[in-house]
Amino acid sequence: MSDLGQHQMLRHAYGTNQEHIEPWHVQDVLIPFPQDRTIIERIGKDALESIKLLDASRKLEKSASGLLNSLFV
């Protein structure tokens, strides 16, 4: 998702309207891996929290949309 990762992945992509990516485009992408386990755990914890909050956000959006739509029925 980072700019650096996108650049690495798309540097050999081809296509005029839609970029085509082959498996070999992805296999050479460098992925930083922290040596400090506490950093890895923090990244994992933050990612899981993000997923939980996104799910809650979607539920709230659906509820708000339902309430708004009920005003027009």
PyMOL Python script that loads the backbone (N, CA, C, O; Angstrom):
from pymol import cmd

cmd.read_pdbstr("""\
ATOM      1  N   MET A   1       0.813  -1.194   0.000  1.00  0.00           N
ATOM      2  CA  MET A   1       0.000   0.000   0.000  1.00  0.00           C
ATOM      3  C   MET A   1       0.858   1.260   0.000  1.00  0.00           C
ATOM      4  O   MET A   1       0.373   2.338  -0.344  1.00  0.00           O
ATOM      5  N   SER A   2       2.106   1.138   0.375  1.00  0.00           N
ATOM      6  CA  SER A   2       2.957   2.324   0.424  1.00  0.00           C
ATOM      7  C   SER A   2       3.324   2.788  -0.980  1.00  0.00           C
ATOM      8  O   SER A   2       3.240   2.026  -1.943  1.00  0.00           O
ATOM      9  N   ASP A   3       3.726   4.038  -1.078  1.00  0.00           N
ATOM     10  CA  ASP A   3       4.180   4.559  -2.376  1.00  0.00           C
ATOM     11  C   ASP A   3       5.357   3.753  -2.903  1.00  0.00           C
ATOM     12  O   ASP A   3       5.434   3.458  -4.096  1.00  0.00           O
ATOM     13  N   LEU A   4       6.277   3.398  -2.005  1.00  0.00           N
ATOM     14  CA  LEU A   4       7.444   2.619  -2.415  1.00  0.00           C
ATOM     15  C   LEU A   4       7.024   1.249  -2.950  1.00  0.00           C
ATOM     16  O   LEU A   4       7.529   0.802  -3.979  1.00  0.00           O
ATOM     17  N   GLY A   5       6.105   0.588  -2.256  1.00  0.00           N
ATOM     18  CA  GLY A   5       5.612  -0.712  -2.704  1.00  0.00           C
ATOM     19  C   GLY A   5       4.880  -0.609  -4.033  1.00  0.00           C
ATOM     20  O   GLY A   5       5.070  -1.446  -4.915  1.00  0.00           O
ATOM     21  N   GLN A   6       4.039   0.421  -4.183  1.00  0.00           N
ATOM     22  CA  GLN A   6       3.315   0.618  -5.447  1.00  0.00           C
ATOM     23  C   GLN A   6       4.289   0.833  -6.598  1.00  0.00           C
ATOM     24  O   GLN A   6       4.121   0.272  -7.681  1.00  0.00           O
ATOM     25  N   HIS A   7       5.300   1.647  -6.355  1.00  0.00           N
ATOM     26  CA  HIS A   7       6.296   1.914  -7.391  1.00  0.00           C
ATOM     27  C   HIS A   7       7.015   0.630  -7.795  1.00  0.00           C
ATOM     28  O   HIS A   7       7.210   0.370  -8.983  1.00  0.00           O
ATOM     29  N   GLN A   8       7.408  -0.171  -6.808  1.00  0.00           N
ATOM     30  CA  GLN A   8       8.102  -1.419  -7.108  1.00  0.00           C
ATOM     31  C   GLN A   8       7.217  -2.363  -7.916  1.00  0.00           C
ATOM     32  O   GLN A   8       7.687  -3.011  -8.851  1.00  0.00           O
ATOM     33  N   MET A   9       5.946  -2.441  -7.557  1.00  0.00           N
ATOM     34  CA  MET A   9       5.045  -3.375  -8.208  1.00  0.00           C
ATOM     35  C   MET A   9       4.687  -2.929  -9.627  1.00  0.00           C
ATOM     36  O   MET A   9       4.552  -3.755 -10.530  1.00  0.00           O
ATOM     37  N   LEU A  10       4.534  -1.613  -9.814  1.00  0.00           N
ATOM     38  CA  LEU A  10       4.054  -1.117 -11.101  1.00  0.00           C
ATOM     39  C   LEU A  10       5.173  -0.732 -12.067  1.00  0.00           C
ATOM     40  O   LEU A  10       4.891  -0.330 -13.196  1.00  0.00           O
ATOM     41  N   ARG A  11       6.415  -0.844 -11.657  1.00  0.00           N
ATOM     42  CA  ARG A  11       7.509  -0.384 -12.526  1.00  0.00           C
ATOM     43  C   ARG A  11       7.587  -1.151 -13.844  1.00  0.00           C
ATOM     44  O   ARG A  11       8.084  -0.616 -14.835  1.00  0.00           O
ATOM     45  N   HIS A  12       7.100  -2.402 -13.873  1.00  0.00           N
ATOM     46  CA  HIS A  12       7.127  -3.181 -15.115  1.00  0.00           C
ATOM     47  C   HIS A  12       5.723  -3.476 -15.650  1.00  0.00           C
ATOM     48  O   HIS A  12       5.565  -4.254 -16.590  1.00  0.00           O
ATOM     49  N   ALA A  13       4.706  -2.853 -15.049  1.00  0.00           N
ATOM     50  CA  ALA A  13       3.332  -3.096 -15.481  1.00  0.00           C
ATOM     51  C   ALA A  13       3.154  -2.566 -16.903  1.00  0.00           C
ATOM     52  O   ALA A  13       3.857  -1.654 -17.338  1.00  0.00           O
ATOM     53  N   TYR A  14       2.213  -3.149 -17.600  1.00  0.00           N
ATOM     54  CA  TYR A  14       1.960  -2.732 -18.976  1.00  0.00           C
ATOM     55  C   TYR A  14       0.464  -2.612 -19.211  1.00  0.00           C
ATOM     56  O   TYR A  14      -0.342  -3.140 -18.445  1.00  0.00           O
ATOM     57  N   GLY A  15       0.113  -1.925 -20.259  1.00  0.00           N
ATOM     58  CA  GLY A  15      -1.294  -1.716 -20.608  1.00  0.00           C
ATOM     59  C   GLY A  15      -1.561  -0.228 -20.771  1.00  0.00           C
ATOM     60  O   GLY A  15      -0.930   0.597 -20.111  1.00  0.00           O
ATOM     61  N   THR A  16      -2.484   0.108 -21.638  1.00  0.00           N
ATOM     62  CA  THR A  16      -2.753   1.516 -21.906  1.00  0.00           C
ATOM     63  C   THR A  16      -3.845   2.069 -20.995  1.00  0.00           C
ATOM     64  O   THR A  16      -3.655   3.111 -20.368  1.00  0.00           O
ATOM     65  N   ASN A  17      -4.970   1.394 -20.914  1.00  0.00           N
ATOM     66  CA  ASN A  17      -6.068   1.875 -20.084  1.00  0.00           C
ATOM     67  C   ASN A  17      -6.069   1.242 -18.696  1.00  0.00           C
ATOM     68  O   ASN A  17      -6.439   1.878 -17.709  1.00  0.00           O
ATOM     69  N   GLN A  18      -5.654  -0.003 -18.638  1.00  0.00           N
ATOM     70  CA  GLN A  18      -5.634  -0.727 -17.368  1.00  0.00           C
ATOM     71  C   GLN A  18      -4.284  -1.412 -17.253  1.00  0.00           C
ATOM     72  O   GLN A  18      -3.878  -2.177 -18.127  1.00  0.00           O
ATOM     73  N   GLU A  19      -3.596  -1.120 -16.154  1.00  0.00           N
ATOM     74  CA  GLU A  19      -2.283  -1.716 -15.983  1.00  0.00           C
ATOM     75  C   GLU A  19      -2.422  -3.201 -15.672  1.00  0.00           C
ATOM     76  O   GLU A  19      -3.263  -3.606 -14.869  1.00  0.00           O
ATOM     77  N   HIS A  20      -1.587  -4.000 -16.321  1.00  0.00           N
ATOM     78  CA  HIS A  20      -1.589  -5.442 -16.106  1.00  0.00           C
ATOM     79  C   HIS A  20      -0.401  -5.803 -15.240  1.00  0.00           C
ATOM     80  O   HIS A  20       0.721  -5.358 -15.483  1.00  0.00           O
ATOM     81  N   ILE A  21      -0.654  -6.608 -14.233  1.00  0.00           N
ATOM     82  CA  ILE A  21       0.393  -7.023 -13.315  1.00  0.00           C
ATOM     83  C   ILE A  21       0.476  -8.541 -13.348  1.00  0.00           C
ATOM     84  O   ILE A  21      -0.528  -9.241 -13.216  1.00  0.00           O
ATOM     85  N   GLU A  22       1.675  -9.024 -13.525  1.00  0.00           N
ATOM     86  CA  GLU A  22       1.925 -10.463 -13.558  1.00  0.00           C
ATOM     87  C   GLU A  22       2.537 -10.889 -12.226  1.00  0.00           C
ATOM     88  O   GLU A  22       3.040 -10.047 -11.483  1.00  0.00           O
ATOM     89  N   PRO A  23       2.501 -12.193 -11.914  1.00  0.00           N
ATOM     90  CA  PRO A  23       3.081 -12.668 -10.648  1.00  0.00           C
ATOM     91  C   PRO A  23       4.529 -12.238 -10.446  1.00  0.00           C
ATOM     92  O   PRO A  23       4.934 -11.948  -9.320  1.00  0.00           O
ATOM     93  N   TRP A  24       5.296 -12.195 -11.496  1.00  0.00           N
ATOM     94  CA  TRP A  24       6.701 -11.820 -11.325  1.00  0.00           C
ATOM     95  C   TRP A  24       6.872 -10.350 -10.966  1.00  0.00           C
ATOM     96  O   TRP A  24       7.930  -9.956 -10.474  1.00  0.00           O
ATOM     97  N   HIS A  25       5.833  -9.520 -11.208  1.00  0.00           N
ATOM     98  CA  HIS A  25       5.889  -8.128 -10.777  1.00  0.00           C
ATOM     99  C   HIS A  25       5.864  -8.043  -9.245  1.00  0.00           C
ATOM    100  O   HIS A  25       6.499  -7.176  -8.645  1.00  0.00           O
ATOM    101  N   VAL A  26       5.128  -8.948  -8.642  1.00  0.00           N
ATOM    102  CA  VAL A  26       4.934  -8.922  -7.200  1.00  0.00           C
ATOM    103  C   VAL A  26       6.041  -9.669  -6.454  1.00  0.00           C
ATOM    104  O   VAL A  26       6.389  -9.301  -5.332  1.00  0.00           O
ATOM    105  N   GLN A  27       6.588 -10.705  -7.064  1.00  0.00           N
ATOM    106  CA  GLN A  27       7.561 -11.539  -6.348  1.00  0.00           C
ATOM    107  C   GLN A  27       8.837 -10.791  -5.982  1.00  0.00           C
ATOM    108  O   GLN A  27       9.539 -11.199  -5.057  1.00  0.00           O
ATOM    109  N   ASP A  28       9.153  -9.717  -6.680  1.00  0.00           N
ATOM    110  CA  ASP A  28      10.381  -8.981  -6.400  1.00  0.00           C
ATOM    111  C   ASP A  28      10.179  -7.756  -5.509  1.00  0.00           C
ATOM    112  O   ASP A  28      11.125  -7.010  -5.258  1.00  0.00           O
ATOM    113  N   VAL A  29       8.938  -7.542  -5.025  1.00  0.00           N
ATOM    114  CA  VAL A  29       8.676  -6.393  -4.170  1.00  0.00           C
ATOM    115  C   VAL A  29       9.358  -6.621  -2.820  1.00  0.00           C
ATOM    116  O   VAL A  29       9.163  -7.656  -2.183  1.00  0.00           O
ATOM    117  N   LEU A  30      10.152  -5.650  -2.398  1.00  0.00           N
ATOM    118  CA  LEU A  30      10.840  -5.743  -1.113  1.00  0.00           C
ATOM    119  C   LEU A  30       9.866  -5.423   0.011  1.00  0.00           C
ATOM    120  O   LEU A  30       9.162  -4.414  -0.040  1.00  0.00           O
ATOM    121  N   ILE A  31       9.825  -6.272   1.017  1.00  0.00           N
ATOM    122  CA  ILE A  31       8.922  -6.082   2.144  1.00  0.00           C
ATOM    123  C   ILE A  31       9.766  -5.911   3.405  1.00  0.00           C
ATOM    124  O   ILE A  31      10.473  -6.831   3.815  1.00  0.00           O
ATOM    125  N   PRO A  32       9.688  -4.727   4.018  1.00  0.00           N
ATOM    126  CA  PRO A  32      10.463  -4.537   5.253  1.00  0.00           C
ATOM    127  C   PRO A  32       9.883  -5.385   6.373  1.00  0.00           C
ATOM    128  O   PRO A  32       8.665  -5.464   6.534  1.00  0.00           O
ATOM    129  N   PHE A  33      10.743  -6.011   7.133  1.00  0.00           N
ATOM    130  CA  PHE A  33      10.311  -6.849   8.244  1.00  0.00           C
ATOM    131  C   PHE A  33      11.096  -6.449   9.486  1.00  0.00           C
ATOM    132  O   PHE A  33      12.299  -6.698   9.562  1.00  0.00           O
ATOM    133  N   PRO A  34      10.433  -5.835  10.456  1.00  0.00           N
ATOM    134  CA  PRO A  34      11.129  -5.372  11.663  1.00  0.00           C
ATOM    135  C   PRO A  34      11.729  -6.549  12.444  1.00  0.00           C
ATOM    136  O   PRO A  34      11.116  -7.612  12.542  1.00  0.00           O
ATOM    137  N   GLN A  35      12.896  -6.355  12.984  1.00  0.00           N
ATOM    138  CA  GLN A  35      13.526  -7.381  13.814  1.00  0.00           C
ATOM    139  C   GLN A  35      12.972  -7.358  15.241  1.00  0.00           C
ATOM    140  O   GLN A  35      13.003  -8.373  15.937  1.00  0.00           O
ATOM    141  N   ASP A  36      12.478  -6.226  15.664  1.00  0.00           N
ATOM    142  CA  ASP A  36      11.953  -6.064  17.024  1.00  0.00           C
ATOM    143  C   ASP A  36      10.534  -6.632  17.095  1.00  0.00           C
ATOM    144  O   ASP A  36       9.623  -6.126  16.439  1.00  0.00           O
ATOM    145  N   ARG A  37      10.354  -7.675  17.886  1.00  0.00           N
ATOM    146  CA  ARG A  37       9.048  -8.338  17.986  1.00  0.00           C
ATOM    147  C   ARG A  37       7.964  -7.412  18.510  1.00  0.00           C
ATOM    148  O   ARG A  37       6.800  -7.563  18.137  1.00  0.00           O
ATOM    149  N   THR A  38       8.313  -6.457  19.366  1.00  0.00           N
ATOM    150  CA  THR A  38       7.294  -5.543  19.895  1.00  0.00           C
ATOM    151  C   THR A  38       6.712  -4.670  18.792  1.00  0.00           C
ATOM    152  O   THR A  38       5.536  -4.309  18.837  1.00  0.00           O
ATOM    153  N   ILE A  39       7.526  -4.333  17.808  1.00  0.00           N
ATOM    154  CA  ILE A  39       7.021  -3.550  16.673  1.00  0.00           C
ATOM    155  C   ILE A  39       6.066  -4.400  15.842  1.00  0.00           C
ATOM    156  O   ILE A  39       5.015  -3.925  15.411  1.00  0.00           O
ATOM    157  N   ILE A  40       6.434  -5.653  15.622  1.00  0.00           N
ATOM    158  CA  ILE A  40       5.569  -6.569  14.854  1.00  0.00           C
ATOM    159  C   ILE A  40       4.232  -6.735  15.572  1.00  0.00           C
ATOM    160  O   ILE A  40       3.176  -6.700  14.941  1.00  0.00           O
ATOM    161  N   GLU A  41       4.279  -6.915  16.891  1.00  0.00           N
ATOM    162  CA  GLU A  41       3.045  -7.072  17.666  1.00  0.00           C
ATOM    163  C   GLU A  41       2.201  -5.807  17.619  1.00  0.00           C
ATOM    164  O   GLU A  41       0.975  -5.889  17.538  1.00  0.00           O
ATOM    165  N   ARG A  42       2.828  -4.645  17.668  1.00  0.00           N
ATOM    166  CA  ARG A  42       2.099  -3.373  17.601  1.00  0.00           C
ATOM    167  C   ARG A  42       1.416  -3.216  16.246  1.00  0.00           C
ATOM    168  O   ARG A  42       0.266  -2.784  16.170  1.00  0.00           O
ATOM    169  N   ILE A  43       2.132  -3.569  15.177  1.00  0.00           N
ATOM    170  CA  ILE A  43       1.545  -3.500  13.830  1.00  0.00           C
ATOM    171  C   ILE A  43       0.337  -4.420  13.745  1.00  0.00           C
ATOM    172  O   ILE A  43      -0.707  -4.021  13.228  1.00  0.00           O
ATOM    173  N   GLY A  44       0.463  -5.648  14.247  1.00  0.00           N
ATOM    174  CA  GLY A  44      -0.645  -6.601  14.224  1.00  0.00           C
ATOM    175  C   GLY A  44      -1.826  -6.120  15.041  1.00  0.00           C
ATOM    176  O   GLY A  44      -2.975  -6.224  14.610  1.00  0.00           O
ATOM    177  N   LYS A  45      -1.540  -5.587  16.236  1.00  0.00           N
ATOM    178  CA  LYS A  45      -2.601  -5.074  17.110  1.00  0.00           C
ATOM    179  C   LYS A  45      -3.328  -3.915  16.440  1.00  0.00           C
ATOM    180  O   LYS A  45      -4.557  -3.856  16.454  1.00  0.00           O
ATOM    181  N   ASP A  46      -2.567  -2.991  15.851  1.00  0.00           N
ATOM    182  CA  ASP A  46      -3.180  -1.850  15.168  1.00  0.00           C
ATOM    183  C   ASP A  46      -4.013  -2.301  13.964  1.00  0.00           C
ATOM    184  O   ASP A  46      -5.091  -1.759  13.718  1.00  0.00           O
ATOM    185  N   ALA A  47      -3.518  -3.284  13.220  1.00  0.00           N
ATOM    186  CA  ALA A  47      -4.263  -3.791  12.063  1.00  0.00           C
ATOM    187  C   ALA A  47      -5.575  -4.423  12.501  1.00  0.00           C
ATOM    188  O   ALA A  47      -6.613  -4.183  11.884  1.00  0.00           O
ATOM    189  N   LEU A  48      -5.542  -5.228  13.558  1.00  0.00           N
ATOM    190  CA  LEU A  48      -6.769  -5.853  14.057  1.00  0.00           C
ATOM    191  C   LEU A  48      -7.751  -4.808  14.572  1.00  0.00           C
ATOM    192  O   LEU A  48      -8.955  -4.918  14.339  1.00  0.00           O
ATOM    193  N   GLU A  49      -7.247  -3.803  15.266  1.00  0.00           N
ATOM    194  CA  GLU A  49      -8.113  -2.724  15.765  1.00  0.00           C
ATOM    195  C   GLU A  49      -8.747  -1.963  14.600  1.00  0.00           C
ATOM    196  O   GLU A  49      -9.916  -1.583  14.661  1.00  0.00           O
ATOM    197  N   SER A  50      -7.978  -1.747  13.554  1.00  0.00           N
ATOM    198  CA  SER A  50      -8.478  -1.067  12.364  1.00  0.00           C
ATOM    199  C   SER A  50      -9.626  -1.853  11.733  1.00  0.00           C
ATOM    200  O   SER A  50     -10.630  -1.268  11.324  1.00  0.00           O
ATOM    201  N   ILE A  51      -9.482  -3.158  11.654  1.00  0.00           N
ATOM    202  CA  ILE A  51     -10.533  -4.009  11.085  1.00  0.00           C
ATOM    203  C   ILE A  51     -11.795  -3.929  11.941  1.00  0.00           C
ATOM    204  O   ILE A  51     -12.905  -3.830  11.419  1.00  0.00           O
ATOM    205  N   LYS A  52     -11.614  -3.973  13.257  1.00  0.00           N
ATOM    206  CA  LYS A  52     -12.754  -3.899  14.176  1.00  0.00           C
ATOM    207  C   LYS A  52     -13.480  -2.564  14.037  1.00  0.00           C
ATOM    208  O   LYS A  52     -14.710  -2.526  13.990  1.00  0.00           O
ATOM    209  N   LEU A  53     -12.720  -1.466  13.970  1.00  0.00           N
ATOM    210  CA  LEU A  53     -13.328  -0.150  13.838  1.00  0.00           C
ATOM    211  C   LEU A  53     -14.002   0.036  12.481  1.00  0.00           C
ATOM    212  O   LEU A  53     -15.046   0.682  12.391  1.00  0.00           O
ATOM    213  N   LEU A  54     -13.416  -0.523  11.433  1.00  0.00           N
ATOM    214  CA  LEU A  54     -14.028  -0.438  10.104  1.00  0.00           C
ATOM    215  C   LEU A  54     -15.369  -1.173  10.094  1.00  0.00           C
ATOM    216  O   LEU A  54     -16.346  -0.686   9.524  1.00  0.00           O
ATOM    217  N   ASP A  55     -15.409  -2.346  10.728  1.00  0.00           N
ATOM    218  CA  ASP A  55     -16.661  -3.097  10.819  1.00  0.00           C
ATOM    219  C   ASP A  55     -17.717  -2.295  11.577  1.00  0.00           C
ATOM    220  O   ASP A  55     -18.873  -2.232  11.159  1.00  0.00           O
ATOM    221  N   ALA A  56     -17.314  -1.682  12.694  1.00  0.00           N
ATOM    222  CA  ALA A  56     -18.246  -0.865  13.472  1.00  0.00           C
ATOM    223  C   ALA A  56     -18.732   0.324  12.648  1.00  0.00           C
ATOM    224  O   ALA A  56     -19.910   0.680  12.702  1.00  0.00           O
ATOM    225  N   SER A  57     -17.835   0.932  11.893  1.00  0.00           N
ATOM    226  CA  SER A  57     -18.200   2.063  11.047  1.00  0.00           C
ATOM    227  C   SER A  57     -19.231   1.653   9.998  1.00  0.00           C
ATOM    228  O   SER A  57     -20.194   2.379   9.751  1.00  0.00           O
ATOM    229  N   ARG A  58     -19.029   0.505   9.391  1.00  0.00           N
ATOM    230  CA  ARG A  58     -19.980   0.033   8.373  1.00  0.00           C
ATOM    231  C   ARG A  58     -21.351  -0.226   8.971  1.00  0.00           C
ATOM    232  O   ARG A  58     -22.373   0.078   8.357  1.00  0.00           O
ATOM    233  N   LYS A  59     -21.367  -0.792  10.177  1.00  0.00           N
ATOM    234  CA  LYS A  59     -22.652  -1.045  10.842  1.00  0.00           C
ATOM    235  C   LYS A  59     -23.364   0.267  11.165  1.00  0.00           C
ATOM    236  O   LYS A  59     -24.576   0.380  10.978  1.00  0.00           O
ATOM    237  N   LEU A  60     -22.609   1.262  11.652  1.00  0.00           N
ATOM    238  CA  LEU A  60     -23.207   2.560  11.954  1.00  0.00           C
ATOM    239  C   LEU A  60     -23.707   3.254  10.692  1.00  0.00           C
ATOM    240  O   LEU A  60     -24.768   3.878  10.703  1.00  0.00           O
ATOM    241  N   GLU A  61     -22.955   3.147   9.619  1.00  0.00           N
ATOM    242  CA  GLU A  61     -23.376   3.750   8.351  1.00  0.00           C
ATOM    243  C   GLU A  61     -24.664   3.108   7.854  1.00  0.00           C
ATOM    244  O   GLU A  61     -25.564   3.797   7.373  1.00  0.00           O
ATOM    245  N   LYS A  62     -24.750   1.782   7.973  1.00  0.00           N
ATOM    246  CA  LYS A  62     -25.956   1.069   7.544  1.00  0.00           C
ATOM    247  C   LYS A  62     -27.149   1.492   8.393  1.00  0.00           C
ATOM    248  O   LYS A  62     -28.249   1.688   7.875  1.00  0.00           O
ATOM    249  N   SER A  63     -26.930   1.631   9.699  1.00  0.00           N
ATOM    250  CA  SER A  63     -28.002   2.064  10.595  1.00  0.00           C
ATOM    251  C   SER A  63     -28.461   3.480  10.261  1.00  0.00           C
ATOM    252  O   SER A  63     -29.660   3.747  10.183  1.00  0.00           O
ATOM    253  N   ALA A  64     -27.515   4.377  10.066  1.00  0.00           N
ATOM    254  CA  ALA A  64     -27.854   5.764   9.723  1.00  0.00           C
ATOM    255  C   ALA A  64     -28.591   5.840   8.401  1.00  0.00           C
ATOM    256  O   ALA A  64     -29.555   6.593   8.262  1.00  0.00           O
ATOM    257  N   SER A  65     -28.140   5.065   7.432  1.00  0.00           N
ATOM    258  CA  SER A  65     -28.806   5.040   6.128  1.00  0.00           C
ATOM    259  C   SER A  65     -30.228   4.523   6.263  1.00  0.00           C
ATOM    260  O   SER A  65     -31.149   5.051   5.641  1.00  0.00           O
ATOM    261  N   GLY A  66     -30.405   3.476   7.087  1.00  0.00           N
ATOM    262  CA  GLY A  66     -31.752   2.934   7.317  1.00  0.00           C
ATOM    263  C   GLY A  66     -32.666   3.940   7.963  1.00  0.00           C
ATOM    264  O   GLY A  66     -33.833   4.055   7.591  1.00  0.00           O
ATOM    265  N   LEU A  67     -32.142   4.680   8.941  1.00  0.00           N
ATOM    266  CA  LEU A  67     -32.952   5.708   9.609  1.00  0.00           C
ATOM    267  C   LEU A  67     -33.337   6.815   8.630  1.00  0.00           C
ATOM    268  O   LEU A  67     -34.479   7.276   8.619  1.00  0.00           O
ATOM    269  N   LEU A  68     -32.395   7.226   7.827  1.00  0.00           N
ATOM    270  CA  LEU A  68     -32.680   8.262   6.839  1.00  0.00           C
ATOM    271  C   LEU A  68     -33.713   7.796   5.816  1.00  0.00           C
ATOM    272  O   LEU A  68     -34.636   8.535   5.471  1.00  0.00           O
ATOM    273  N   ASN A  69     -33.550   6.567   5.338  1.00  0.00           N
ATOM    274  CA  ASN A  69     -34.500   6.042   4.357  1.00  0.00           C
ATOM    275  C   ASN A  69     -35.896   5.890   4.943  1.00  0.00           C
ATOM    276  O   ASN A  69     -36.891   6.039   4.234  1.00  0.00           O
ATOM    277  N   SER A  70     -35.970   5.589   6.256  1.00  0.00           N
ATOM    278  CA  SER A  70     -37.294   5.429   6.878  1.00  0.00           C
ATOM    279  C   SER A  70     -38.076   6.741   6.912  1.00  0.00           C
ATOM    280  O   SER A  70     -39.300   6.736   7.042  1.00  0.00           O
ATOM    281  N   LEU A  71     -37.367   7.857   6.793  1.00  0.00           N
ATOM    282  CA  LEU A  71     -38.052   9.147   6.774  1.00  0.00           C
ATOM    283  C   LEU A  71     -38.812   9.366   5.461  1.00  0.00           C
ATOM    284  O   LEU A  71     -39.735  10.178   5.409  1.00  0.00           O
ATOM    285  N   PHE A  72     -38.436   8.660   4.424  1.00  0.00           N
ATOM    286  CA  PHE A  72     -39.019   8.871   3.100  1.00  0.00           C
ATOM    287  C   PHE A  72     -39.978   7.767   2.698  1.00  0.00           C
ATOM    288  O   PHE A  72     -40.399   7.706   1.543  1.00  0.00           O
ATOM    289  N   VAL A  73     -40.328   6.904   3.620  1.00  0.00           N
ATOM    290  CA  VAL A  73     -41.241   5.804   3.300  1.00  0.00           C
ATOM    291  C   VAL A  73     -42.617   6.123   3.795  1.00  0.00           C
ATOM    292  O   VAL A  73     -43.536   5.322   3.624  1.00  0.00           O
TER     293      VAL A  73
END
""", "prot")
cmd.dss("prot")
cmd.show_as("cartoon", "prot")
cmd.util.cbc("prot")
cmd.orient("prot")
